Amino acid sequence: MARGAEGTDDANGQNAFEGTLEDTYVAALQHDLADLPPETTLVGVVRNPTPWFHGAVDENRPALGPPGELLESFQTTVDDLKMRGICEEGAHNAAWDEVGFEERYRNYLEESADAQAALEALETRLADGESLALVCFENTAKKRCHRTVLRDVLEKRR
């Protein structure tokens, strides 16, 4: 883990030693496709990780995974769309819109005390100079993913 000393503000008013925030997916880590600095802490953001997921990340923050009822609604919609002949990727992305995934996930992050505490902990670590990468399962080159929403939320809070 990389931790920086307290720094001075740069020309943009940011702490010069503030950590970086990235995101990637677990298969990219497993196949050495993720381009991350070696000191980056890999933070899983998965509600219900598989046993092997823990071996790919340094830690997991389940409170930052989508809530169970959202995941269930999303998966039911994906399955329904696939039964109608839509490919996996198309069904995933269409279900994202159909269930209002991004809005519901953002609302969860704002309203859940556990999610707020986890966000604050990551903010503190970033401010202290630690570089973090948010990790889950989806390859965002093909499918939408909550971790990109989460990254946006964290970046706006910094």
Steps between C-alpha positions, in 0.01 A plus 500: 500500500620844418455770760615854446598766745290809537561707192444850386230608261592498135396765246149349486452508877541122530723340759826422321524161675139398447466140384372394162167331435465241226264216420534162331341157486619178656574312175733784394689450826511123460632524143741788567304740277449775759744788468529608863797630698640221720424691822126515423273337758237283330165563665220263408156658495295182472194424711528119476851408385592152386771329709764554229423874481667555837827364361500761222453809720661639815163555669130508423246763605159328459318813620604664172352222290146553373229407751352152477157605376656701216723209401203263508279731291782554254577128461131411455476760223821375335367144505166611353670691220726204420193274483368738232812436293719796596869417539665513845668834443190660350276361774735629769509853362126511423418375850722776646269757343178310561549470878648851537820346636718811515241719673407229750866430576579869549200529734626199696845659538339820633253333736689201643696570817730205424570627149564852631748368756681296233513803266642718777765240581612487136499881478728520803739246355515688170559829681781332695670412171398138453430398140190285461341297221135400526448142381198289408405249229384695194717598204371851435616487139191283447266542797398776737619466857428653840870555567519775237209672675675451833821645362308805376340547843838479674665739255224758551538474879878569492 
